[in-house]
Amino acid sequence: MSQDNLIRLVSKGDENGVGKGHVIWSHKNTKKLRNIKIELNKFNPIAKKHTKYVEKKRK
């Protein structure tokens, strides 16, 4: 599996800041979504609720 389209999604945390910085790795279709930053609602196991995850630069 190619690592070229691997992206890092970082949590913004809930309203109290719990779970901020939790990381999920995912794949992105780079042909269609090249210039678009992804924001997803995913389950955060630290906050134990769904929080917003934003695409960040890979290190």
Helices and strands as residue ranges (DSSP letters): E 6-11, E 23-27, E 39-44, E 49-56
